[in-house]
Amino acid sequence: MENNTELSAETARIESRRQLINWILLISCAVIWGFSYFLIKHALVGFEPMEVAGIRMFAGGIALLPFLYQAFKKIPYNKYFWIFVCSLIGSGIPIYLYPLAQTHISSSVTGIINSLTPLFTFMIGVLFFKMKNHYLKVIGVVLGLFGAIALVVFKPSADFSGDGLFFLIALSVPVMYGFSSNILKRHLQGLPSLPLTSLMYFMLIIPAAFYLYHINILEKINTNTESLHALPYAVLLGVFGTAVAMSLFNILIQRTQIMFAASVTYLMPVVAVFIGFVDHETISWYHMLGLSLILVGVILINRAKEKVA
């Protein structure tokens, strides 16, 4: 009996440490991606949105090249198709679609659309990947969604203007994220994270390099002072906002249930609010409401047991 008690206590400690690491990974991804908006803001001073996306993709791929040799050694060739699919719909296409959409819809609308990622991840998982429904997941997703929307809707400067076609273009991004996360969990589970992420972005370096060459980005950097000063922000965006964050996210999604990992989208506005507070912005009632709903939603999602038929 004593041995069983000690075993149970040790199991509880191991699970507690595992949960702590999962939360650290989740918060780290949220902080990096939330802070990415600051880097994007400064990168856009010297570059067009599509140019920032190209530099970000190229810099992120270059940063991950040291792990490419391990990817070729450790990742089976029969996984390459799914890796290519994930690289396209998880990063390659969305990173260009959002800047395109934001030329015709407001950032407030984009923020709301981005917060739909966990909802689409859940719906796609249930419909196409045999993810079992759980009432805690449903409640957590809804609360987190309401919290993320509250942070945008009640913002005094919120602008909800936009073009219908570009709204649909932006809406396609969380759908792609939903498919990508489910594919990662179902078909790429167990692969080493850094080599996996390196291979994903290696597949995207060539088209990014071709695009940057086509628009003659080097000439713009050499002849435009604003572009030269904005370049470090765009590069940091690629290194941290793409390479580091995606590596951490791939680790997280293999360690925990998919909905907990997807809830990082809910936490990104929380980081934005904190950055605003540090920058002497006022914290209002709707911030507290949104943050409370998000926190409760993420906790409920984490408590739900994920089962796949």
N, C-alpha and C positions, 0 to 999 in steps of 0.2 A: 504493500500500500504506500509506503514511504517513497519507494522508487517511482511509482506512478505519479505521486504528487510532485516530486522533483522534476520528472520528465515533463509534466504539464506546465510547471513553472518555467522551465527552460524553453519549451515551445512558445509560451506566451511572450517571453523576452525576445525570442527570435522574430516573432510576428510583429512585435512592437517596433523593433529596429527596422524591420522591412517597411512598415508603414511610415516611419519617420523619414527614411531615405526616399520613399515615393513622394512624400510631401515636399521634401527639399528639391527633388527633381522638378516637380510641378511648379513650385514657386520660382525656381531658377529660370525655367522656360518662360513663365509669365513676365518676370522682371526683364529678361533680355528682349522678348518681343514687345513688351510694353514700352521699354526705353527706345526701341527701334523707331518709334514715331518721332522722337526727338532727333535722331540721326537723319531720318527722312526729311524732316523739316529743314535742316541745315544743308542737306545734299541738294534739295530742290532750289536752293539759292543759285546754284551754278549749272544745274542740269535739268533737262526735261524729265518728266516722270518715267518715260520708257527708257531713257538713258540711264537713270538711276537703277532701274530694274536690271538692265544689261550688265552694268558694272557690279551690282550686288551678286548676280548669278556667277559671273566670271571670278570675282574675288573669293566667293565662298567655295567654288570648285578648286581653285588654286590652293586655298588653305587646307583642303582635305587631301591633296595629292600624296603627302607622305604616307597615308594609310592605304593607298591604292594597291601596292604590292601585296599586302596582307589580304586585301579583298580578292585578288586573283587566286591566291593560294587557298583561302578558307571557304569561299562561297561557291557552291556547286553551280555548274553552267545551267542546270535546269531551273534555277531561280532567277536567271537574268531577265526573262520576259516580265515577271512580276515586278522586279526592281525597276525596269524601264517604264512600266505603266505607272508605278508609284512616283518615279522621278518626274514624269510628265504632269500627272494630275495633282500631285502633292506640292510641286514647286514650279516646274518649268512653265506651265500654262498660267496658273494663278498669278505668278509674280508679274506677268505682263498685263493680265486682264484687269486687275484692280486699278492700276494707273490709267488704263484706257477708260474704264467705267467712270472714274472720278473726274474725267474731263467734262462729263455731262450730268453727273449726279453729285449731291452734296456729301461732305464727309460724314454728316450725321446719319444719312441714309446708309452709307457704306458701313458705319459702325454697327447699325442695327442688323444689317445683312450678315456681317461677320459673326455676330453673336448667335446666328442660327446654326453654326457649325456643329455643336453638340446634338442639337435636335435632328439634323440631317444624318449625323453619324449614327444616332440611335435608330432612326427610321430605316436607314439603309441596312444596318446590322440585322434588324428584325426581319425585313422583307427579303434580303438577298443572302445573308450570311448565317441564318438560323440562330441569331442571338435571342435568347429567352427574355421575354418581357418581365419586368419586376416593378412593383408599384413604387418602390423607393427611387428607382431610376426615373420614372415618369415624373414624380413629384419634384425630384432634384433638378431635372432638366427644365421643367416649367418655371420653378422658382429662380433658377440661375438666369433663364432667358428674360424673365420679368425684371430681374435686378439689372442685367446688362442694358436692357431697353430703357429702364428708368434713368440710368446715368446719362443717356443721350437725349431722351424725349424732354426731360424737365430742365435741360440745360438752357439758360436764357438765350444763348446765341444759336440755338439749334435751327438748322435750315433743312427742310425736307423737300426741296425742289429737285427735279431730275427728269430725265428722259426715259420713257418706258422701255425702249430697246436696251439701253445701257443699264437699267435696273435689272433686266433679265441676265445681262452679261455678268454683272456683279453677283447675282443670285446663283449663277452656275459655279462660283468659286467654293462656297461652303458645301455644295453638293459634291464637288470633286474631292474636297478635303474629307468628306464622309466616306467616300469610296476608298480613298487612299489609306485612311486609318484602319478600315476593316480589312483591306488587303494585306497591310503590314502585319496585322494581328493574326490573320488566318494563314497566309502563305509564306511569310518571312519570319515567323516566330523562331527564336533560337539562334539567329544569325548574329555574329558580333557587330555591335552598333557602329563603331567608327569605320571599319571596312565597308559595312553596308552603306552608310551615308556617303562615304568617299566614292563608291561605285555609282551611287545614284547621281551625284553631282558631276562626276566625270562624264557621264552621258549627256550632260547639259552644257559643258564648257564649250564645245565646238560650236553649237548654234549661237551661244552668247558671244563668243569671239568673232564669229562671222558677222553678227549684227553690229557689234562695236566697230569692226573694221569697215563695214558698209557705210556707217554714218560718220566715219573719220573722226572718232572720238579723241584720238591723240592730238590732232590739229586743234580741236576746240580747247583741250586742256592747255596746250602750249600758247594759244593766242588769246585766251579769255582768263583774266585774273580771277573772276568769280568762280569759274569752273575749277581752276587750280586750287583755290581755297576750299571748295566744296568736296574735292576728291577724297580727302581723308575720311570724311563722314560717310561717303558712299562705300569706301573700302571697308571701314569698320562695320558698316551695315551688313556687308557680305560675310565678313569673318565671324562676327558674333551673332547677328540676326539671322544668318543662314547656316553657316557651318557648325558653330558651337551649339546653337539652339536646336537645330534639327538632330544633331548627334544625341543631345540630352533627351529629346522627345522620343527618339527611337529606342533609347534605353528604357525610358518610362513606359512606353506602350508594350514592351516585352515583359516588364516586371509586374504590371498591374492590369486591371480591367480597362477596356478600351474607353468607356465613358468617363472614367476618372481622368485619363490622359486628355481626352477631348475637351474637358472642362477648363483647360488652360485658356481657352478663348474667353471664358467668363472672367478670368482673373486679370487679363490684360488691361481692361478699363480701370481696374483697381489700381494698377501700377501708374496709369496715366493720371489718375486723381492724386496719388501720392506725389508724383513729380510736380504736378500743378501746385500742391500744397507747399512743397519745398521752394517753388518759384513764387511764393507769396500769393497764390490764388486762394480764394475763400472756399472753405468746406461748407456746403449747404445741407439742408435736410434731405434733399433727394440723393446726395452722395451717401449719406448714412443709410437711407432706405435701400438703395441699390447694392451697397456693399454688404449689408446684412442679408439680403435675399440671396446674393451670390454665394456668400460663405455657407449659409444653411444648405443651399442647393448642392454645392460641391461636397459637403460632408455627407449628405444623404446619398449622393451618387457613389461615394466611396464605401458606404456601408452596405450597398446592394451587392449581392453575390452574382457574379457574371457566370452564366452557363450557356454553353453552345451545344445544340443538339447533335 
